[in-house]
């Protein structure tokens, strides 16, 4: 190309230079990925019609999907995760044949070709389920006797006994469960739902995570389990602390009232918007929305974690009096969040890493979650929230 031709080329504006192009393309991968999984007709601009079957409050934090194939029945998800891997043989999966094989050598067909490096060269024997299974409810669903409270809600349950994973280590298995792959970096299911469906609440995040512990070795969990991956980071889960202040820095600094803080946020928002007109960076949009959300949470979160409005009957049902970091407390908080419109609430209980102490571990840890899990279902049902 000669100099005259080069000089005649138009100057590209800053927002389409190579670096900006790559940045914007990467940020848009979330939309591309979601579009590849769903009907293209599901998508419309954020100002388009509201999703069918959702309340007008959804417009506060709309998702990218404007119309569905059919009117949805489910509006919220409360996902209880027994981190560490509760034994299916002692919980919801009866194995009468295994009971008959107790003490006999493990058939080679079970272990051949399996990644059990820590057991190679060792004599492997069958171990019968350590708890009896009982039939509960009109359905006659078989549930371990270690979970009598969950047995009392048997007719509200759908138990799937065919789900498997090839991941034998805790963290990759958790990642696979949350994102669909054991490789870290993809969006978690809570982030996808918030991104696609929006949030039915304008003063709390659309994806909240609560964690509790107790019963056995506490399985570590990492924040990548609720990450947004390649979606804008505003859709990542927000980890509420179960004890003490659920979110740090909820209170305004000394000498700063809500009016002054609101003025600061508006000023910062104006500066961010000015920068974004030039840079077109989705992370600036995230920063703007997070400042606004943090300001709103200063009013909404203290009320959320105040159990004073709950009846004695409800508190006794869960077996808790106030937020104390327990799984029972988190279950009640989850119901209160669902009432307020939070789209996806994830509860981790980390005390399920039992290894060789299966029998005692199940007995001890089940006491932390059995009553509260059943209480949550009963509470949701009596409030019409399962309909």
C-alpha positions in Angstrom: 0.0 0.0 0.0 1.5 3.3 -1.0 1.5 6.4 1.3 -1.3 8.2 -0.6 -3.7 5.2 -0.3 -2.8 4.8 3.4 -3.4 8.5 4.1 -6.8 8.3 2.5 -8.0 5.5 4.9 -10.5 6.7 7.6 -9.2 6.9 11.2 -10.8 4.2 13.3 -12.6 5.5 16.4 -11.1 4.4 19.7 -13.9 2.1 20.5 -13.1 -0.3 17.6 -9.4 -0.5 18.0 -7.9 -3.9 18.2 -7.5 -4.1 21.9 -11.0 -2.8 22.6 -12.4 -5.1 19.9 -10.9 -8.1 21.6 -12.1 -7.0 25.0 -15.6 -6.4 23.9 -15.7 -9.7 22.0 -14.5 -11.7 25.0 -17.2 -10.0 27.2 -19.8 -11.0 24.7 -19.0 -14.7 24.8 -21.6 -15.2 27.5 -24.4 -14.1 25.2 -23.0 -16.3 22.4 -22.8 -19.3 24.6 -26.3 -18.9 26.0 -27.7 -18.2 22.5 -26.1 -21.5 21.3 -28.1 -23.4 23.9 -31.5 -21.8 23.4 -33.8 -20.8 20.7 -32.7 -17.5 19.1 -36.3 -16.2 19.3 -35.9 -16.2 23.1 -33.8 -13.1 23.1 -34.7 -9.5 22.8 -33.5 -6.1 24.1 -33.7 -5.5 27.9 -36.5 -3.0 27.3 -38.7 -5.5 25.5 -41.7 -7.3 26.9 -41.4 -8.9 30.3 -40.9 -12.6 30.6 -44.2 -14.5 30.7 -45.3 -15.7 34.1 -43.1 -13.4 36.1 -44.1 -10.5 38.3 -43.7 -6.8 37.4 -40.9 -6.5 39.9 -38.7 -8.5 37.6 -38.3 -5.4 35.5 -36.0 -4.1 38.3 -33.2 -6.4 37.2 -34.3 -7.9 33.8 -32.6 -10.8 32.2 -31.7 -11.2 28.5 -34.6 -13.5 27.8 -37.9 -11.7 27.1 -40.1 -14.6 26.0 -40.2 -18.3 26.9 -41.5 -21.4 25.2 -44.2 -21.6 27.9 -45.2 -19.8 31.0 -42.8 -20.9 33.8 -44.0 -22.4 37.1 -40.7 -22.2 39.0 -39.6 -18.7 40.0 -36.9 -19.4 42.6 -34.2 -22.0 43.3 -32.9 -22.9 46.7 -30.0 -25.3 46.1 -28.7 -27.2 49.2 -25.3 -28.7 48.7 -23.8 -31.3 51.0 -20.2 -30.4 50.3 -17.7 -33.2 50.8 -19.9 -35.9 49.3 -22.6 -37.5 51.5 -22.6 -41.3 50.9 -25.6 -42.1 48.7 -25.6 -45.6 50.3 -26.5 -44.1 53.7 -28.9 -41.4 52.5 -31.3 -42.0 49.5 -30.0 -45.0 47.5 -30.8 -48.4 49.1 -28.7 -51.3 47.9 -30.1 -54.6 49.2 -27.7 -56.7 47.1 -24.7 -54.9 48.6 -26.0 -55.7 52.0 -26.0 -59.4 51.1 -22.4 -59.1 49.8 -21.1 -57.5 53.1 -17.6 -58.7 53.8 -17.1 -60.4 50.5 -14.4 -59.4 48.0 -15.3 -56.4 45.8 -16.0 -57.7 42.3 -13.3 -56.7 39.9 -15.9 -55.4 37.4 -16.7 -52.6 39.8 -13.1 -51.3 40.1 -11.4 -52.3 36.9 -10.3 -49.2 34.9 -11.5 -46.8 37.5 -9.3 -44.0 38.8 -8.9 -45.2 42.4 -5.1 -44.7 42.8 -5.3 -44.4 46.5 -6.8 -47.9 46.7 -4.5 -49.7 44.2 -2.9 -52.8 45.6 -5.2 -52.9 48.6 -7.7 -55.7 49.5 -11.2 -54.3 48.8 -14.2 -55.8 50.5 -17.9 -54.9 50.2 -19.4 -52.9 53.0 -23.2 -53.0 53.6 -25.1 -49.8 54.0 -24.7 -48.7 57.6 -28.3 -47.6 58.2 -31.6 -49.3 57.5 -33.9 -47.9 54.9 -37.5 -47.2 55.6 -40.5 -46.4 53.4 -42.0 -43.0 54.0 -45.1 -41.2 52.9 -47.9 -42.4 50.6 -45.3 -42.9 47.8 -43.3 -45.4 49.9 -40.1 -43.6 49.1 -37.1 -45.4 50.6 -35.0 -43.1 52.8 -32.2 -43.9 55.3 -33.4 -44.1 58.9 -30.6 -41.5 59.6 -32.9 -38.9 58.1 -36.3 -39.2 59.8 -37.3 -35.6 59.3 -36.6 -35.7 55.6 -38.7 -38.9 55.6 -41.6 -36.8 56.8 -41.6 -34.8 53.6 -41.2 -37.9 51.3 -44.2 -37.0 49.2 -42.7 -33.6 48.3 -39.5 -35.1 47.0 -38.3 -36.3 43.6 -35.3 -38.6 44.1 -33.0 -39.2 41.1 -30.7 -42.2 41.6 -29.0 -42.2 38.2 -26.8 -39.1 38.3 -23.0 -39.9 38.2 -19.7 -38.1 37.6 -16.3 -39.3 36.7 -14.7 -36.7 39.0 -13.5 -38.5 42.2 -12.0 -35.4 43.9 -14.1 -32.9 45.8 -13.3 -29.6 44.1 -13.5 -30.8 40.5 -16.7 -32.6 41.3 -18.3 -29.5 42.8 -17.1 -27.5 39.8 -18.7 -30.0 37.5 -22.0 -29.9 39.4 -22.1 -26.1 39.4 -20.9 -25.4 35.9 -21.2 -28.6 33.8 -17.5 -29.0 33.5 -14.7 -29.9 35.9 -12.5 -27.2 34.3 -12.7 -23.9 36.2 -13.7 -20.8 34.3 -17.3 -21.3 33.1 -20.4 -19.6 34.6 -22.1 -21.4 37.5 -25.8 -22.3 37.2 -26.8 -19.4 39.5 -25.0 -16.9 37.3 -26.7 -18.3 34.2 -30.1 -18.0 35.7 -29.6 -14.5 36.9 -28.2 -13.5 33.5 -31.0 -15.1 31.6 -34.0 -14.5 33.8 -33.1 -11.5 35.8 -33.9 -10.9 39.4 -37.3 -10.3 41.0 -35.8 -8.0 43.6 -34.2 -4.6 43.2 -32.4 -4.4 46.6 -30.7 -7.8 46.9 -28.4 -9.7 44.5 -30.0 -12.3 42.2 -27.6 -15.0 43.4 -26.7 -15.4 47.0 -24.5 -18.1 48.7 -24.5 -19.1 52.4 -22.2 -21.7 53.9 -22.3 -23.6 57.2 -20.1 -26.3 58.8 -20.2 -29.0 61.4 -20.4 -32.8 61.8 -17.1 -34.0 60.4 -14.1 -32.7 58.5 -15.2 -29.4 56.9 -14.7 -29.6 53.1 -13.2 -26.4 51.7 -15.2 -24.6 49.0 -13.8 -22.0 46.7 -15.5 -18.9 45.3 -15.1 -20.2 41.8 -18.1 -22.5 42.6 -20.4 -19.4 42.3 -18.3 -17.5 39.7 -19.8 -15.8 36.6 -17.1 -17.1 34.3 -17.1 -15.3 31.0 -20.4 -13.5 31.8 -20.1 -10.0 33.1 -19.0 -10.2 36.7 -22.1 -8.5 38.1 -23.7 -12.0 37.8 -21.4 -13.8 40.1 -22.8 -15.1 43.4 -22.6 -12.9 46.5 -21.3 -14.8 49.5 -23.2 -13.7 52.6 -21.4 -14.4 55.8 -23.6 -16.6 58.0 -22.5 -15.0 61.3 -22.0 -11.4 62.3 -22.5 -8.8 59.6 -23.6 -10.8 56.5 -22.0 -8.2 54.2 -18.9 -6.2 55.2 -19.2 -2.4 55.4 -22.9 -2.3 55.5 -22.8 0.7 57.9 -21.9 4.1 56.7 -18.7 5.7 58.0 -19.0 8.0 61.0 -20.2 11.4 59.9 -21.7 10.2 56.6 -25.4 9.9 56.4 -27.5 8.2 53.7 -28.0 11.5 51.8 -24.3 12.3 51.6 -23.5 8.7 50.6 -26.2 8.8 47.9 -24.6 12.0 46.5 -21.2 10.3 46.4 -22.6 7.3 44.6 -24.4 9.5 42.1 -21.2 11.4 41.4 -19.1 8.2 41.0 -21.9 6.8 38.7 -21.7 10.0 36.5 -18.0 9.6 36.2 -18.2 5.9 35.4 -20.9 6.5 32.8 -18.8 9.2 31.2 -15.8 6.8 31.0 -18.0 4.1 29.6 -19.2 6.2 26.7 -15.6 6.2 25.6 -14.4 2.7 26.7 -17.6 0.6 26.2 -16.3 -1.8 29.0 -19.0 -4.1 30.5 -17.1 -4.2 33.7 -17.8 -0.5 34.2 -21.5 -1.3 33.9 -20.9 -3.9 36.6 -19.1 -1.3 38.8 -22.0 1.1 38.4 -24.6 -1.5 39.2 -22.7 -2.9 42.2 -22.4 0.6 43.7 -26.1 1.0 43.4 -26.8 -2.5 44.8 -24.5 -1.9 47.8 -26.3 1.3 48.6 -29.7 -0.4 48.5 -28.4 -3.4 50.6 -27.5 -1.1 53.5 -31.3 -0.8 54.0 -32.4 -4.3 52.9 -29.9 -6.6 54.5 -30.4 -5.6 58.2 -34.1 -6.2 57.8 -33.5 -9.5 56.0 -31.4 -11.0 58.8 -33.7 -9.8 61.6 -35.7 -12.8 62.7 -37.8 -10.7 65.2 -40.8 -10.8 62.8 -40.8 -14.7 62.7 -43.3 -16.5 64.9 -42.2 -18.8 67.7 -43.8 -21.6 65.8 -41.6 -20.9 62.8 -38.4 -20.6 64.8 -39.2 -23.8 66.6 -39.8 -25.6 63.3 -36.3 -24.8 62.1 -34.8 -25.1 65.6 -33.1 -21.7 65.6 -33.7 -18.3 67.3 -31.4 -15.9 65.4 -28.9 -16.0 62.6 -26.0 -18.0 64.1 -24.2 -19.4 61.1 -25.9 -22.8 61.3 -27.5 -24.7 58.4 -30.9 -24.2 60.1 -30.3 -20.5 60.2 -29.3 -20.4 56.6 -32.4 -22.4 55.6 -34.6 -19.7 57.2 -32.6 -17.0 55.6 -33.1 -18.7 52.3 -36.9 -18.7 52.7 -36.8 -15.0 53.6 -34.6 -14.3 50.5 -37.0 -16.3 48.3 -39.9 -14.3 49.6 -38.2 -11.1 48.6 -37.5 -12.3 45.1 -33.9 -13.5 45.1 -33.6 -15.8 42.0 -31.0 -18.4 43.1 -30.0 -19.2 46.7 -27.2 -21.8 47.3 -26.7 -23.3 50.8 -23.5 -25.2 51.4 -23.0 -27.5 54.4 -19.3 -28.4 54.6 -19.3 -31.2 57.1 -19.7 -34.2 54.8 -16.0 -35.3 54.3 -16.2 -38.6 56.2 -13.7 -40.9 54.6 -13.4 -44.0 56.8 -15.8 -42.8 59.5 -19.0 -43.2 57.4 -21.3 -44.6 60.1 -20.6 -42.1 62.9 -20.1 -39.3 60.3 -23.6 -39.8 58.8 -25.1 -39.9 62.3 -23.4 -36.7 63.5 -23.7 -34.6 60.3 -27.3 -35.5 59.6 -28.3 -33.9 62.8 -27.2 -30.5 61.4 -29.3 -30.7 58.2 -32.1 -33.2 58.6 -34.6 -31.2 60.7 -33.8 -27.9 58.9 -34.1 -29.3 55.4 -37.5 -30.7 56.2 -38.5 -27.5 58.0 -37.7 -25.4 54.9 -39.9 -27.6 52.7 -42.8 -27.5 55.2 -42.5 -23.8 55.7 -42.5 -23.1 51.9 -45.5 -25.4 51.5 -47.6 -23.8 54.2 -46.9 -20.3 52.7 -48.0 -21.4 49.2 -44.4 -21.1 47.8 -44.3 -24.6 46.4 -47.3 -24.0 44.2 
